[in-house]
Amino acid sequence: MLMVIYAVFTIAALVTMWRIVVGPSILDRAVASDVLLTLVICVLGAEMAINGHTRTLPVLLIIAAVGVFGSISIARFVARRDNLDR
């Protein structure tokens, strides 16, 4: 069962990385980055649940904060760029 979980997360990460590299717009890349961060959080959470510890909880919180602040920064950048185009 553990190998199936790792395989699913690996396939999802590869597809997400493909979208980051190819994605036609910056918003596609931003969404894919958020998905990749979410996958990392899920993998770390699954690892904590499987091994029965909470040592990586601070790492989860830092990754979540980076994801939120990154999304806000990209949204502000795109909004400012759209206002300049008008």
One Martini backbone bead per residue (centre of mass of N, CA, C, O) as a GRO file, in nm:
protein
   86
    1MET     BB    1   0.057   0.064  -0.019
    2LEU     BB    2   0.298   0.256  -0.001
    3MET     BB    3   0.380   0.237  -0.303
    4VAL     BB    4   0.120   0.360  -0.414
    5ILE     BB    5   0.142   0.632  -0.281
    6TYR     BB    6   0.418   0.709  -0.404
    7ALA     BB    7   0.329   0.683  -0.700
    8VAL     BB    8   0.108   0.899  -0.700
    9PHE     BB    9   0.287   1.136  -0.606
   10THR     BB   10   0.491   1.116  -0.839
   11ILE     BB   11   0.298   1.160  -1.076
   12ALA     BB   12   0.187   1.431  -0.980
   13ALA     BB   13   0.463   1.578  -0.977
   14LEU     BB   14   0.533   1.541  -1.277
   15VAL     BB   15   0.286   1.686  -1.394
   16THR     BB   16   0.339   1.953  -1.247
   17MET     BB   17   0.620   2.009  -1.366
   18TRP     BB   18   0.522   2.024  -1.655
   19ARG     BB   19   0.340   2.275  -1.608
   20ILE     BB   20   0.567   2.463  -1.521
   21VAL     BB   21   0.734   2.447  -1.784
   22VAL     BB   22   0.496   2.489  -2.003
   23GLY     BB   23   0.291   2.672  -1.919
   24PRO     BB   24   0.172   2.949  -2.086
   25SER     BB   25   0.133   3.089  -1.807
   26ILE     BB   26   0.178   3.228  -1.499
   27LEU     BB   27  -0.080   3.107  -1.373
   28ASP     BB   28  -0.019   2.813  -1.433
   29ARG     BB   29   0.243   2.808  -1.269
   30ALA     BB   30   0.119   2.893  -0.998
   31VAL     BB   31  -0.077   2.658  -0.964
   32ALA     BB   32   0.141   2.437  -0.985
   33SER     BB   33   0.300   2.529  -0.738
   34ASP     BB   34   0.073   2.485  -0.535
   35VAL     BB   35   0.041   2.184  -0.592
   36LEU     BB   36   0.330   2.105  -0.515
   37LEU     BB   37   0.315   2.200  -0.223
   38THR     BB   38   0.077   2.018  -0.149
   39LEU     BB   39   0.225   1.753  -0.205
   40VAL     BB   40   0.445   1.791   0.005
   41ILE     BB   41   0.255   1.808   0.245
   42CYS     BB   42   0.128   1.527   0.203
   43VAL     BB   43   0.386   1.361   0.226
   44LEU     BB   44   0.466   1.457   0.510
   45GLY     BB   45   0.200   1.372   0.645
   46ALA     BB   46   0.219   1.071   0.573
   47GLU     BB   47   0.489   1.022   0.714
   48MET     BB   48   0.389   1.095   0.995
   49ALA     BB   49   0.161   0.882   1.011
   50ILE     BB   50   0.331   0.628   0.960
   51ASN     BB   51   0.564   0.701   1.193
   52GLY     BB   52   0.447   0.865   1.445
   53HIS     BB   53   0.512   1.186   1.406
   54THR     BB   54   0.606   1.566   1.456
   55ARG     BB   55   0.884   1.687   1.337
   56THR     BB   56   0.759   1.818   1.047
   57LEU     BB   57   0.562   2.050   1.121
   58PRO     BB   58   0.731   2.311   1.072
   59VAL     BB   59   0.768   2.256   0.770
   60LEU     BB   60   0.473   2.270   0.693
   61LEU     BB   61   0.429   2.565   0.780
   62ILE     BB   62   0.640   2.693   0.592
   63ILE     BB   63   0.526   2.591   0.324
   64ALA     BB   64   0.250   2.724   0.354
   65ALA     BB   65   0.352   3.016   0.374
   66VAL     BB   66   0.494   3.025   0.101
   67GLY     BB   67   0.241   2.969  -0.067
   68VAL     BB   68   0.074   3.213   0.017
   69PHE     BB   69   0.280   3.441  -0.049
   70GLY     BB   70   0.319   3.361  -0.345
   71SER     BB   71   0.025   3.398  -0.438
   72ILE     BB   72   0.000   3.695  -0.362
   73SER     BB   73   0.231   3.802  -0.536
   74ILE     BB   74   0.122   3.707  -0.811
   75ALA     BB   75  -0.151   3.851  -0.797
   76ARG     BB   76  -0.033   4.137  -0.779
   77PHE     BB   77   0.130   4.131  -1.040
   78VAL     BB   78  -0.107   4.075  -1.235
   79ALA     BB   79  -0.282   4.316  -1.152
   80ARG     BB   80  -0.074   4.537  -1.225
   81ARG     BB   81  -0.038   4.453  -1.524
   82ASP     BB   82  -0.337   4.494  -1.604
   83ASN     BB   83  -0.346   4.802  -1.534
   84LEU     BB   84  -0.120   4.885  -1.744
   85ASP     BB   85  -0.271   4.779  -2.009
   86ARG     BB   86  -0.519   4.996  -1.994
   0.00000   0.00000   0.00000
